[in-house]
Amino acid sequence: MGKVVNDFRLTLGGRSYVPIMIGGMGVDISTAALALEAARLGGIGHISDAMALQVSDQKFDTRHTRQKARTHAATRDSLDKTSVKFDLDELYKAQRRLVESVMARKRGPGAVFINVMEKLTMGGPLETLEVRLRGALDGGIDGITLSAGLHMHSLGLIKDHPRLRDAQIGTIISSARALKIFLRSARRIDRLPDYVVVEGPLAGGHLGFGDDWATYRLENIVGEVLEFLRGESLSIPVIAAGGIFTGGDAVRFLEQGASAVQVATRFVVTREAGLPERAKQAYFRASEEDVLVTSVSPTGYPLRMLKTSPALGSNVKPQCEPFGYALDGKGQCAYLDAWAAAPVDAAGHKGPVHDKICLCYHFSKNNCYTCGHYVYRLKDTTLRRPDGSYQLLTAQHVFEDYQFSREQHIALPEPDWIKAASAS
Ligand SMILES: Cc1cc2nc3c(=O)[nH]c(=O)nc-3n(C[C@H](O)[C@H](O)[C@H](O)COP(=O)(O)O)c2cc1C
């Protein structure tokens, strides 16, 4: 009989884990509750620090976003956002508090990491990134996954931090070439990564590929990265990600030489994930034709999403004053130009903006249904209720399905409507 994921273990920093990582999903889709379940079950969960101030406002009733909008009210009607900056002290406090609050609740043998995207340049790429990394380390995070960028300067920003060598630090790459670039900068401060996530073209969120993404295969990239590391005599665990939908898929990568898998899409439809019910049902309902790889993200990376996402074609005014997470160091965001170029009709109404979306606004409203390629298979992982809706899953159910199911088998949940009816 073939193996199951539970026959393997990931060793990181001298500790042993179930080799399942739940990937970071901004903005607060991979909630603390989801990450804590992964840790309780012996794997690794991620929170994400995307839009940390907004997330802090929702969780802790702080007023960061409102305050920032007030401070920068003068540029609301202008396309010049060069003066829109984050208050670094507030950013540090919010980041540290988010991390401290999850770490204080952590139970079990697993770990909680944080996903930090370089492309969220926040009007000051290096200084905001330094604050985010320091806030996470000071907050006691177990590990940091550097994503959405080559992170050539990131390790240097924390080179003197007392936790530089005690926290696990890894990076997400989509090619051996990107890993080489990262390793060059890591060697400069003598701090090699503890793990490398190799993300292929079927993943959710932003993709580290160009328009030719469909010509790549995850197993080939994993093979190239393993070979490269062997050639360099480096024993850095490789974690495969993107389109790994079943326990059997995961075993295939573990047998190829990966040390773990990173998965995300299957957890979007768990109770613990941070999306509202309407969005989770949209993920379940999706058909293969609903899945698009778009160029609407102002970050410049392709973004996979459902074509039912309310964000598409929206003409919302740029929301850089309250948010501004996608602004570069010069106050530019590609949505500003796209919005300015959208036509205005005779009555003065702005038409739809098709080229780009206001990433910050739409993620804050859960209007952007980013997803992995196999999102259309989610309906096969659950039951349909008599009212036509799909039953949400628990994170434990999905985690254990990956951990224990053989080959392409997917464990279905017990129907919750029958239990609910007999209890009443
Ligand atoms: C809803 C959603 C949001 C995501 N957001 C992020 C993110 O903020 N940062 C990141 O590095 N990756 C993000 N990803 C990618 C995942 O962390 C993960 O690597 C990938 O989706 C794994 O592939 P799978 O979804 O096919 O399992 C996201 C994925 C999904 C589905």
The ligand as a Gaussian input file, in Angstrom:
#p B3LYP/6-31G(d) Opt

LIG

0 1
 C       -6.844000      33.029000      -0.755000
 C       -5.355000      32.943000      -0.893000
 C       -4.575000      34.004000      -0.481000
 C       -3.177000      33.938000      -0.566000
 N       -2.426000      34.969000      -0.099000
 C       -1.078000      34.873000      -0.080000
 C       -0.291000      35.881000       0.535000
 O       -0.811000      36.851000       1.091000
 N        1.066000      35.742000       0.502000
 C        1.664000      34.651000      -0.086000
 O        2.888000      34.559000      -0.083000
 N        0.937000      33.664000      -0.660000
 C       -0.410000      33.745000      -0.645000
 N       -1.155000      32.714000      -1.172000
 C       -0.449000      31.492000      -1.655000
 C       -0.465000      30.387000      -0.584000
 O        0.178000      30.757000       0.599000
 C        0.093000      29.042000      -1.058000
 O        1.476000      29.052000      -1.242000
 C       -0.531000      28.502000      -2.351000
 O       -1.813000      28.982000      -2.577000
 C       -0.554000      26.974000      -2.284000
 O       -1.270000      26.439000      -3.353000
 P       -2.765000      25.870000      -3.201000
 O       -3.609000      27.042000      -2.860000
 O       -3.046000      25.284000      -4.541000
 O       -2.773000      24.851000      -2.092000
 C       -2.559000      32.768000      -1.113000
 C       -3.360000      31.722000      -1.553000
 C       -4.736000      31.788000      -1.448000
 C       -5.572000      30.627000      -1.915000

